[in-house]
Amino acid sequence: MNKYLEKFISEKFEKPVKALDLGAGSFKDIETLKEKGWFGEGVDKKMGIDLNEVYLSDNKPFDLVYSNYVLHFLKNRQQLIDTASQNLEKEGWFFLLTFDKNDDIIRGFNSNEVVEMLGDFKNISTRMFKAFDNEPGHNHWHKILEVTAQKK
């Protein structure tokens, strides 16, 4: 499981709840949450889900919606934020990892750009940090932007 997501979950949730992964990839995070007793749903382009359009789950509302390293791939980035908002319950949490605008490899966002998209959210927190990418063929550092917010 993504260690930054795992840390966020341990700080915000005392017991298993419902989570939606936008851009689930290998579904590793969702599977780990299910093993811990959570109800989890993941969606990904491999399933025919286009996150450039709002996705509404039949299982909403969720206590947590998260997306790891997807935002920079999308043409219509606001739709990912709108998808999070429309699938979250009131006071539910959104967790986002993306690349910082100053990343040397992938052009991402500065915190102000992402915060501007978060109109339906409060308690917005951002932080930039460096993380080493040791995936096969990578072996380089990234500047990561973490954003957390709570639905109004």
Residue frames relative to the residue before (quaternion, step in Angstrom):
aa qw qx qy qz dx dy dz
M 1.0000 0.0000 0.0000 0.0000 0.00 0.00 0.00
N 0.5864 -0.5673 0.4468 0.3670 3.54 -1.14 0.68
K 0.4259 -0.7531 0.4403 0.2400 3.59 -0.58 1.16
Y 0.6320 0.5229 -0.3418 0.4586 3.62 1.10 -0.56
L 0.6277 0.5070 -0.3142 0.5002 3.57 1.07 -0.76
E 0.6493 0.5298 -0.3150 0.4456 3.57 0.91 -0.91
K 0.6454 0.5096 -0.3143 0.4744 3.61 0.99 -0.82
F 0.6425 0.5223 -0.3182 0.4617 3.58 0.95 -0.90
I 0.6592 0.5149 -0.3024 0.4571 3.59 0.89 -0.94
S 0.6720 0.4992 -0.3093 0.4511 3.59 0.89 -0.87
E 0.6702 0.4919 -0.2967 0.4700 3.60 1.15 -0.58
K 0.7811 0.3905 -0.1738 0.4552 3.60 1.00 -0.79
F 0.7923 0.2826 -0.1315 0.5245 3.60 1.08 -0.59
E 0.3044 -0.7766 0.5322 0.1447 3.54 -0.76 1.11
K 0.7903 0.1274 -0.0514 0.5972 3.57 1.17 -0.56
P 0.6500 -0.5147 0.3728 0.4166 3.60 -1.20 0.30
V 0.0273 -0.7789 0.6263 -0.0177 3.55 -1.05 0.88
K 0.6510 -0.5089 0.3846 0.4114 3.60 -1.17 -0.51
A 0.0406 -0.8096 0.5854 -0.0163 3.57 -0.91 0.99
L 0.1621 -0.7520 0.6339 0.0805 3.53 -1.23 0.71
D 0.1893 -0.7773 0.5963 0.0672 3.55 -0.81 1.13
L 0.1669 -0.7897 0.5864 0.0685 3.58 -0.58 1.18
G 0.7869 0.1116 -0.1497 0.5882 3.54 -0.30 1.33
A 0.0538 0.8915 -0.4475 0.0460 3.53 0.99 0.96
G 0.2828 -0.7954 0.5022 0.1877 3.63 1.18 -0.33
S 0.8328 -0.0874 0.1084 0.5357 3.57 -0.51 -1.21
F 0.4149 -0.7314 0.4345 0.3227 3.60 1.33 -0.10
K 0.2997 0.7881 -0.4893 0.2227 3.60 1.23 0.35
D 0.6711 0.4980 -0.3124 0.4517 3.60 0.88 -0.91
I 0.6636 0.4993 -0.3053 0.4659 3.59 0.91 -0.90
E 0.6500 0.5113 -0.3255 0.4584 3.60 0.93 -0.83
T 0.6391 0.5151 -0.3265 0.4686 3.60 1.00 -0.78
L 0.6507 0.5064 -0.3185 0.4677 3.59 0.95 -0.83
K 0.6384 0.5217 -0.3276 0.4614 3.61 0.96 -0.82
E 0.6289 0.5316 -0.3299 0.4616 3.59 1.03 -0.78
K 0.6988 0.4448 -0.2556 0.4985 3.59 1.18 -0.60
G 0.6561 -0.5573 0.2965 0.4135 3.59 1.26 0.28
W 0.4833 0.6658 -0.4339 0.3672 3.60 1.25 0.09
F 0.3608 -0.6141 0.6264 0.3169 3.53 -1.36 0.25
G 0.0262 0.8296 -0.5551 0.0546 3.57 -0.63 1.06
E 0.0571 -0.7578 0.6493 0.0304 3.49 -1.16 0.76
G 0.0733 -0.7866 0.6121 0.0364 3.54 -0.97 0.86
V 0.0908 -0.7712 0.6276 0.0564 3.55 -1.11 0.71
D 0.0166 0.7954 -0.6024 0.0648 3.52 -1.11 0.75
K 0.6400 -0.5351 0.3814 0.3982 3.57 -1.21 0.43
K 0.5628 0.5960 -0.3842 0.4247 3.62 1.19 -0.46
M 0.6748 0.4611 -0.2728 0.5076 3.58 1.26 -0.45
G 0.5650 -0.6006 0.3812 0.4179 3.57 1.29 -0.04
I 0.4991 0.6307 -0.4346 0.4054 3.59 1.25 0.31
D 0.1748 -0.7819 0.5943 0.0694 3.57 -0.68 1.14
L 0.2420 -0.8105 0.5199 0.1191 3.57 -0.36 1.23
N 0.4632 0.6141 -0.4698 0.4331 3.57 1.27 0.37
E 0.6966 0.3331 -0.2295 0.5926 3.55 1.38 -0.12
V 0.5782 -0.5851 0.4278 0.3746 3.58 -1.12 0.59
Y 0.1780 -0.7558 0.6256 0.0757 3.53 -0.98 0.98
L 0.0828 -0.7855 0.6125 0.0327 3.58 -0.84 1.01
S 0.3129 -0.7732 0.5301 0.1522 3.54 -0.60 1.18
D 0.4930 -0.6282 0.5170 0.3082 3.55 -1.18 0.61
N 0.6860 0.4986 -0.2595 0.4621 3.59 1.27 -0.42
K 0.4246 0.7156 -0.4687 0.2964 3.61 1.23 0.09
P 0.5953 -0.0899 -0.7876 -0.1314 1.62 -2.31 0.83
F 0.3496 -0.7150 0.5739 0.1928 3.53 -1.31 0.52
D 0.4785 -0.6492 0.5173 0.2862 3.53 -1.27 0.54
L 0.7817 0.1119 -0.0322 0.6126 3.55 1.21 -0.64
V 0.0069 -0.7310 0.6822 0.0139 3.52 -1.06 0.89
Y 0.0341 0.8123 -0.5802 0.0487 3.56 -0.85 0.94
S 0.0838 -0.7718 0.6296 0.0302 3.50 -1.31 0.47
N 0.1154 -0.8087 0.5765 0.0194 3.55 -0.72 1.11
Y 0.8744 -0.0968 0.0267 0.4747 3.54 -0.72 1.20
V 0.4601 0.6600 -0.4565 0.3798 3.57 0.91 0.98
L 0.5880 0.6464 -0.3692 0.3162 3.58 0.92 -0.92
H 0.6912 0.5019 -0.2915 0.4307 3.60 0.86 -0.89
F 0.6223 0.5461 -0.3395 0.4464 3.63 1.20 -0.34
L 0.6606 0.5638 -0.2950 0.3983 3.58 1.16 -0.60
K 0.4319 -0.6641 0.5463 0.2720 3.56 -1.18 0.66
N 0.7676 0.2442 -0.1238 0.5795 3.56 0.98 -0.90
R 0.1476 -0.8607 0.4843 0.0542 3.55 0.36 1.30
Q 0.5918 0.5869 -0.3696 0.4109 3.57 1.08 -0.66
Q 0.5966 0.5890 -0.3653 0.4045 3.60 1.09 -0.62
L 0.6123 0.5342 -0.3551 0.4623 3.60 1.08 -0.63
I 0.6561 0.4945 -0.3055 0.4813 3.57 0.96 -0.86
D 0.6540 0.5055 -0.3084 0.4707 3.60 0.97 -0.85
T 0.6138 0.5373 -0.3409 0.4673 3.59 1.06 -0.74
A 0.6396 0.5143 -0.3268 0.4686 3.58 0.93 -0.86
S 0.6824 0.5050 -0.2897 0.4421 3.56 0.81 -1.01
Q 0.7277 0.4569 -0.2534 0.4444 3.58 0.82 -0.97
N 0.6963 0.4392 -0.2786 0.4947 3.59 1.22 -0.31
L 0.6138 0.5593 -0.3458 0.4370 3.59 1.25 -0.21
E 0.4244 -0.6374 0.5656 0.3061 3.51 -1.22 0.52
K 0.6541 -0.4732 0.3921 0.4409 3.56 -1.27 0.28
E 0.8113 0.1849 -0.2075 0.5143 3.55 -0.96 1.01
G 0.4505 0.6815 -0.4583 0.3502 3.63 1.26 0.11
W 0.4399 -0.7237 0.4899 0.2068 3.54 -1.23 0.57
F 0.1850 -0.7337 0.6464 0.0981 3.51 -1.23 0.77
F 0.0676 -0.7789 0.6235 -0.0010 3.56 -0.92 1.00
L 0.0030 -0.8150 0.5759 -0.0640 3.56 -0.76 1.10
L 0.0550 -0.7405 0.6682 0.0465 3.52 -1.05 0.88
T 0.1266 0.7595 -0.6295 0.1046 3.55 -0.94 0.93
F 0.5890 -0.5673 0.4256 0.3875 3.56 -1.25 0.01
D 0.4900 -0.6511 0.5017 0.2902 3.52 -1.12 0.77
K 0.6440 -0.5514 0.3795 0.3704 3.56 -1.18 0.60
N 0.7309 0.4223 -0.2261 0.4860 3.59 1.12 -0.66
D 0.3285 0.7363 -0.5227 0.2770 3.59 1.20 0.39
D 0.4761 -0.7065 0.4555 0.2581 3.58 -0.96 0.85
I 0.7328 0.4287 -0.2218 0.4795 3.61 1.15 -0.52
I 0.8063 0.1018 -0.0027 0.5826 3.59 0.79 -1.07
R 0.3655 -0.7332 0.5287 0.2221 3.57 -0.71 1.06
G 0.0778 -0.8167 0.5718 -0.0012 3.53 -0.64 1.15
F 0.6625 -0.4928 0.4152 0.3819 3.53 -1.01 -0.92
N 0.3509 -0.6482 0.5962 0.3181 3.52 -1.25 0.26
S 0.6859 -0.5184 0.3122 0.4042 3.56 -1.18 0.48
N 0.6258 0.5527 -0.3509 0.4239 3.61 0.98 -0.74
E 0.6246 0.5436 -0.3412 0.4449 3.62 1.01 -0.75
V 0.6905 0.4583 -0.2827 0.4829 3.57 0.91 -0.87
V 0.6348 0.5362 -0.3345 0.4445 3.60 0.92 -0.86
E 0.6168 0.5578 -0.3419 0.4377 3.61 1.02 -0.74
M 0.6663 0.5066 -0.2976 0.4591 3.59 1.09 -0.69
L 0.6704 0.5547 -0.2769 0.4076 3.60 1.20 -0.50
G 0.0591 0.8639 -0.4966 0.0596 3.58 0.87 0.94
D 0.7343 0.4097 -0.2285 0.4906 3.62 1.04 -0.72
F 0.6390 0.5419 -0.3033 0.4539 3.56 1.25 0.32
K 0.1683 -0.7424 0.6398 0.1052 3.53 -1.36 0.44
N 0.7780 0.3320 -0.2390 0.4769 3.57 -1.30 -0.03
I 0.2088 0.8057 -0.5202 0.1916 3.55 1.00 0.90
S 0.0093 -0.7829 0.6211 -0.0346 3.52 -0.94 0.99
T 0.0464 -0.7900 0.6110 0.0190 3.57 -1.00 0.83
R 0.0626 0.7685 -0.6368 0.0029 3.51 -1.23 0.50
M 0.2393 -0.7376 0.6136 0.1491 3.53 -1.16 0.68
F 0.0784 0.7850 -0.6110 0.0652 3.56 -0.99 0.83
K 0.4400 -0.6646 0.5321 0.2856 3.54 -1.27 0.30
A 0.0144 -0.7808 0.6245 -0.0143 3.53 -1.09 0.81
F 0.3873 -0.7213 0.5283 0.2249 3.56 -1.01 0.83
D 0.2406 -0.7621 0.5907 0.1113 3.57 -0.86 1.04
N 0.0160 -0.8314 0.5544 -0.0332 3.57 -0.31 1.25
E 0.2487 0.7552 -0.5544 0.2461 3.57 1.15 0.61
P 0.6347 -0.5382 0.3710 0.4122 3.61 -1.08 0.58
G 0.8191 0.2124 -0.1916 0.4972 3.55 -0.85 1.05
H 0.6362 0.5357 -0.3377 0.4407 3.60 1.21 -0.08
N 0.2513 0.8208 -0.5017 0.1073 3.57 0.22 -1.32
H 0.5623 0.5374 -0.4337 0.4549 3.55 0.59 1.22
W 0.5354 -0.6206 0.4787 0.3149 3.53 -1.34 0.27
H 0.1419 -0.7516 0.6368 0.0973 3.55 -1.25 0.62
K 0.3169 -0.6681 0.6293 0.2390 3.51 -1.32 0.43
I 0.1426 -0.8266 0.5444 0.0044 3.53 -0.47 1.30
L 0.2032 -0.7403 0.6287 0.1244 3.54 -1.13 0.76
E 0.1163 -0.7711 0.6250 0.0355 3.56 -0.78 1.13
V 0.0294 -0.7874 0.6156 -0.0143 3.56 -0.87 0.98
T 0.0085 -0.7679 0.6405 0.0048 3.57 -0.96 0.89
A 0.0606 0.7913 -0.6029 0.0817 3.54 -1.06 0.78
Q 0.2965 -0.7406 0.5808 0.1620 3.53 -1.26 0.52
K 0.4773 -0.6773 0.4777 0.2920 3.56 -0.93 0.89
K 0.4885 -0.6677 0.4872 0.2795 3.55 -1.01 0.93
